C-alpha cells in the first residue's frame, strides 16, 4: 500500500468512466488511496482492480446512485465519518441536451439531483472535517456552459451555473485556511456523457473536443499552480478575471433602496 506520502484518501464520484476514471488513475499514481463512487458497480470494480495492481494503493468502491435521496444520504454519512479523506472530486454529472419543452421532467430532476444536490451534500459532508483539520481539497467539475446557456442546454447550464457560484462562494468562505477549493470548467470533452445527453460526440467539430486524459492532466496542473478556476482549453484566462470583476460590480451597483432612474414614473 502506497501510503508513505501520507496523502490520505481521495473520493471521486462518477469514477467508473470518463473524467472520473482518469482522475482515479492520476491520483492513485500520485499516491492517494481512493474511494470510488459510481452507479455501475461492475465497471467500478474493474477500475479499482487495475489501480490496485498498477499503483499498490488502497482502493475502496461504493456503488451508489446519487440521484436517489436515500443513497445520497448514506454516501454523505459515510464521507462525514471518514477522517482519512483529504480530497473530494465532485465529478459525477448528468446531461440531457434538449430544449426545455422537449425535456422530460425526470430528466430535468436527474440533472438537478446529481449536478446540484449531490455535489452540495457531499461537499457539506466533508467540509466540517476539512475545516477542523485545516486540511483538504475539494474539486468541483463545472462546465463552460455554466457561464452561458444555449437553447438546448438551459437546464444543464443552470446546474453548472450553480456549481460556479457555489464553488466561488465556498472559496471565499475558506479563504485564510489550508482548505483548498478548485472549480474545473471544461469545454467539450470526449466522454460518454455526450451519447447519454442525446447529442453524439460525432456531431461536434473534432478540433474542439479534448480527450479526458488531457482535461484531467490540465486540471491537476491547475491545482498544482494554485488556480481557483481551471479552464483546461482556454488560453485567454484574463477573460475570467474580467468576468469576475463585472459580476461583482453588477452586485455592488445594485445596492440601492429605490428603483433605478429608468423606472421613474412618467
GIUR-V303995 format. One record per backbone hydrogen bond with DSSP energy under -1.0 kcal/mol. NH is the residue of the N-H (numbers start at 1). CO is the residue of the C=O. E is the energy in kcal/mol with one decimal. If there is no record, write none. Layout:
[[NH CO E] [NH CO E]]
This chain:
[[3 1 -1.6] [6 3 -1.5] [9 84 -2.5] [10 33 -3.1] [11 87 -2.9] [12 35 -2.2] [13 89 -2.1] [14 37 -1.0] [15 37 -2.1] [21 17 -1.1] [22 18 -1.6] [23 19 -3.0] [24 20 -2.2] [25 21 -1.9] [26 22 -2.8] [27 23 -2.7] [28 24 -2.1] [29 25 -2.2] [30 26 -1.4] [32 27 -2.4] [33 8 -2.3] [34 58 -2.9] [35 10 -2.2] [36 60 -2.9] [37 12 -2.7] [38 62 -1.6] [41 39 -1.2] [44 40 -2.2] [45 41 -2.3] [46 42 -1.5] [47 43 -2.2] [48 44 -2.5] [49 45 -2.4] [50 46 -2.0] [51 47 -2.2] [52 48 -2.4] [53 49 -2.2] [54 50 -2.3] [55 51 -2.7] [56 52 -1.8] [60 34 -2.9] [62 36 -2.5] [64 38 -2.1] [68 65 -2.0] [72 68 -2.6] [73 69 -2.6] [74 70 -2.0] [75 71 -2.0] [76 72 -2.7] [77 73 -2.4] [78 74 -1.9] [79 75 -2.2] [80 76 -2.6] [81 77 -1.4] [82 79 -1.2] [85 82 -1.1] [86 9 -2.6] [87 9 -1.6] [88 137 -2.4] [89 11 -3.3] [90 139 -2.7] [91 89 -1.8] [97 197 -2.0] [98 152 -1.4] [102 99 -1.3] [103 100 -1.7] [108 104 -2.2] [109 105 -2.6] [110 106 -1.9] [111 107 -2.0] [112 108 -2.3] [113 109 -2.7] [114 110 -2.4] [115 111 -2.2] [116 112 -1.4] [117 112 -2.3] [118 113 -2.4] [120 116 -2.5] [121 117 -2.7] [122 118 -2.6] [123 119 -1.7] [124 120 -2.6] [125 121 -1.6] [126 122 -1.6] [127 123 -2.3] [130 126 -2.2] [131 127 -2.8] [132 128 -2.6] [133 129 -2.3] [135 130 -2.1] [137 86 -2.1] [138 180 -2.6] [139 88 -3.1] [140 182 -2.8] [141 90 -2.1] [142 184 -3.4] [144 186 -2.4] [146 143 -2.1] [147 144 -1.7] [153 150 -2.0] [157 153 -3.9] [158 154 -1.8] [159 155 -2.1] [160 156 -2.1] [161 157 -2.4] [162 158 -1.7] [163 159 -1.7] [164 160 -2.0] [165 161 -2.2] [166 162 -3.2] [167 163 -2.3] [168 164 -2.4] [169 165 -2.2] [170 166 -2.2] [171 167 -2.3] [172 168 -1.4] [173 169 -1.9] [174 170 -2.0] [177 174 -2.1] [180 136 -3.0] [182 138 -2.9] [183 228 -2.9] [184 140 -2.6] [185 230 -3.0] [190 210 -2.9] [191 189 -1.8] [194 191 -1.2] [196 192 -1.8] [197 193 -1.5] [199 194 -1.2] [203 200 -2.1] [204 201 -1.8] [208 205 -2.4] [209 206 -1.2] [210 188 -2.4] [215 211 -2.1] [216 212 -2.5] [217 213 -2.4] [218 214 -2.2] [219 215 -2.2] [220 216 -2.7] [221 217 -2.0] [222 218 -2.6] [223 219 -2.0] [224 220 -2.4] [225 221 -1.8] [226 223 -1.5] [227 222 -2.6] [230 183 -3.1] [234 231 -1.7] [239 236 -1.6] [241 237 -1.0] [242 238 -2.0] [243 239 -2.4] [244 240 -2.6] [245 241 -2.5] [246 242 -2.4] [247 243 -2.2] [248 244 -2.1] [249 245 -2.3] [250 246 -2.5] [251 247 -1.7] [252 248 -2.6] [253 249 -2.8] [255 252 -1.6] [256 254 -2.0] [263 260 -2.2] [264 261 -1.9]]
